[in-house]
Amino acid sequence: MIIDRYKIREQNETLVLSTIIHNASISRAHISQLTGLNKASTSAIVKDLIDESLVIEIGTGDSTSVGGRRPIQLSLNKNAGIMDNG
């Protein structure tokens, strides 16, 4: 059986977008944890969703107790699909 990698990518994109929709504010790392996708795949999918204006970066979250970078929080772009005719 040959698996169509584009179909898998589409399913993963839907999974990531659905995860963002169901969380008011979420980081890429948390999406990766919830979906089981690796961080690189998650970041690539999120980048595409941002490029398509479906998702927006809304600020930074709290750093972990061990330090490190503060996560960039993501949210569904509530204006996605709305056309400006003005």
PEWORA-V328708 format. One line per field, one symbol per residue. phi: phi as a letter, one per 20 degrees, with the letter a starting at -180 (. if undefined). psi: psi as a letter, one per 40 degrees, with the letter a starting at -180 (. if undefined). burial: 1 if it has 9 or more other ideal C-beta (glycine too) atoms within 8 Angstrom, else 0. A space follows every 50 residues. Layout:
phi->???
psi->???
burial->???
This chain:
phi->.eefffffgffffffffffffecgbbegffggffeneffffgffffgfff femeccedpdeefffennfffeedbfffefneeeee
psi->hhhhdddddddddddddddddehdhiiddddddddeiidddddddddddd defdiiheaiaiiieeaaihihiiihheehehhhe.
burial->00000001100110111011000001110111001010101110110111 000111000010000000001111111000000000
